[in-house]
Amino acid sequence: MIFIYCGILLMAVFPMLITIKRIMKYKAIAKSGNTINAQIIKKELVPFFRGRQIIKLHFQYKHPAIEELITGEATTANNQFNVGDSVKIAIEKNKSKIYIIGDEKGYYPSLGFTIVLFLFACFAVYMIRDMVLNGY
């Protein structure tokens, strides 16, 4: 029975840990990566899952090491950027992946949901254990 309890709790903890890992990755890259101001030159909607769409932004920025204009792209779920806007981006060192500064805020609602899910799973395990011990 202990394996069932652990399984229920692990199914609730797993999404929470993934969300926390993503938030921490965004913050670490924003802190240690190269922070650059970029200009959005193109914005396109990409079909995602069941009719949902994500937004792919194309940037143009001047890399500090080479001093030439470079184009890159990043995806975001926030529809707050328009063509011609200037936005802060962070570039991972030794990689070409681009992250938008402040985009990790989109993960906070899902973090709240996963915390509530974990608390519900703890309550469910407690109630199942109580029902098994009392013979219901």
C-alpha positions as CSV (number, residue, x, y, z in Angstrom):
1,M,0.0,0.0,0.0
2,I,2.9,2.3,0.7
3,F,3.9,2.1,-3.0
4,I,0.4,3.4,-4.0
5,Y,0.8,6.3,-1.6
6,C,4.3,7.1,-3.0
7,G,3.0,6.8,-6.6
8,I,0.2,9.3,-6.0
9,L,2.6,11.7,-4.3
10,L,5.2,11.3,-7.1
11,M,2.6,12.0,-9.8
12,A,1.8,15.3,-8.0
13,V,5.4,16.3,-7.3
14,F,6.7,15.6,-10.8
15,P,4.9,18.6,-12.6
16,M,5.8,20.9,-9.7
17,L,9.5,20.0,-10.0
18,I,9.5,20.6,-13.7
19,T,7.9,24.0,-13.3
20,I,10.4,25.0,-10.6
21,K,13.2,23.8,-12.8
22,R,12.1,25.9,-15.7
23,I,11.7,29.0,-13.6
24,M,15.2,28.5,-12.1
25,K,16.7,28.0,-15.6
26,Y,15.2,31.3,-16.8
27,K,16.5,33.1,-13.8
28,A,20.0,31.6,-14.0
29,I,20.3,32.5,-17.7
30,A,19.0,36.0,-17.1
31,K,21.7,36.3,-14.3
32,S,24.7,34.7,-16.0
33,G,24.0,35.1,-19.7
34,N,24.7,38.0,-21.9
35,T,21.9,40.6,-21.6
36,I,21.3,42.5,-24.8
37,N,18.6,44.9,-26.1
38,A,17.1,43.5,-29.3
39,Q,14.6,44.8,-31.8
40,I,11.7,42.6,-32.9
41,I,11.6,42.4,-36.7
42,K,9.0,39.7,-37.3
43,K,6.2,38.1,-35.3
44,E,4.4,34.9,-36.3
45,L,1.8,32.6,-34.8
46,V,2.8,28.9,-34.8
47,P,0.1,26.3,-34.3
48,F,0.8,24.2,-31.2
49,F,-1.6,21.8,-29.6
50,R,-5.3,21.5,-30.2
51,G,-5.8,24.8,-31.9
52,R,-3.5,26.7,-29.5
53,Q,-0.8,28.9,-30.9
54,I,2.6,30.1,-29.6
55,I,4.2,33.2,-30.8
56,K,7.6,33.1,-32.5
57,L,9.5,36.4,-32.4
58,H,12.4,37.1,-34.7
59,F,15.0,39.5,-33.3
60,Q,17.8,41.6,-34.6
61,Y,20.6,42.5,-32.1
62,K,24.2,43.6,-32.0
63,H,26.3,41.0,-30.3
64,P,28.9,42.6,-28.0
65,A,31.8,40.3,-28.9
66,I,31.6,40.6,-32.7
67,E,29.9,44.0,-33.1
68,E,27.7,42.9,-36.0
69,L,24.0,42.6,-36.4
70,I,22.7,39.0,-35.7
71,T,19.2,37.7,-36.1
72,G,17.7,35.2,-33.8
73,E,14.3,33.9,-32.7
74,A,12.5,32.9,-29.5
75,T,9.1,31.6,-28.6
76,T,6.8,33.1,-26.1
77,A,3.2,32.6,-24.9
78,N,2.7,36.2,-24.0
79,N,1.2,38.4,-26.7
80,Q,2.6,41.6,-25.4
81,F,5.3,42.2,-28.0
82,N,4.8,44.0,-31.4
83,V,7.0,44.4,-34.4
84,G,9.5,47.2,-33.8
85,D,9.5,46.9,-30.0
86,S,12.7,46.8,-28.1
87,V,13.0,43.9,-25.7
88,K,15.7,42.7,-23.3
89,I,16.9,39.2,-24.1
90,A,19.5,36.9,-22.5
91,I,21.7,34.6,-24.5
92,E,23.2,31.5,-23.0
93,K,27.0,31.4,-23.0
94,N,28.4,29.0,-25.6
95,K,24.9,28.4,-27.0
96,S,22.7,30.3,-29.4
97,K,19.4,29.8,-27.4
98,I,17.7,33.1,-26.7
99,Y,15.5,33.8,-23.7
100,I,13.3,36.8,-23.2
101,I,13.9,38.5,-19.8
102,G,10.8,38.4,-17.7
103,D,9.2,35.6,-19.7
104,E,9.4,33.2,-16.7
105,K,6.5,35.0,-15.1
106,G,4.2,32.9,-17.4
107,Y,5.2,29.9,-15.3
108,Y,3.9,31.2,-12.0
109,P,0.2,30.4,-12.6
110,S,1.2,26.8,-13.5
111,L,3.4,26.7,-10.4
112,G,0.4,27.7,-8.2
113,F,-1.7,25.0,-9.9
114,T,0.9,22.3,-9.3
115,I,1.2,23.3,-5.6
116,V,-2.5,23.0,-5.2
117,L,-2.4,19.6,-7.0
118,F,0.3,18.4,-4.6
119,L,-1.7,19.5,-1.6
120,F,-4.7,17.7,-2.9
121,A,-2.7,14.6,-3.4
122,C,-1.4,14.8,0.2
123,F,-5.0,15.1,1.4
124,A,-6.1,12.2,-0.9
125,V,-3.3,9.9,0.5
126,Y,-4.3,10.9,4.0
127,M,-7.9,10.1,3.4
128,I,-7.2,6.8,1.6
129,R,-4.9,5.7,4.5
130,D,-7.6,6.6,7.0
131,M,-10.3,4.7,5.1
132,V,-8.0,1.6,4.8
133,L,-7.1,1.7,8.5
134,N,-10.7,2.1,9.6
135,G,-12.0,-0.6,7.2
136,Y,-14.4,1.5,5.1
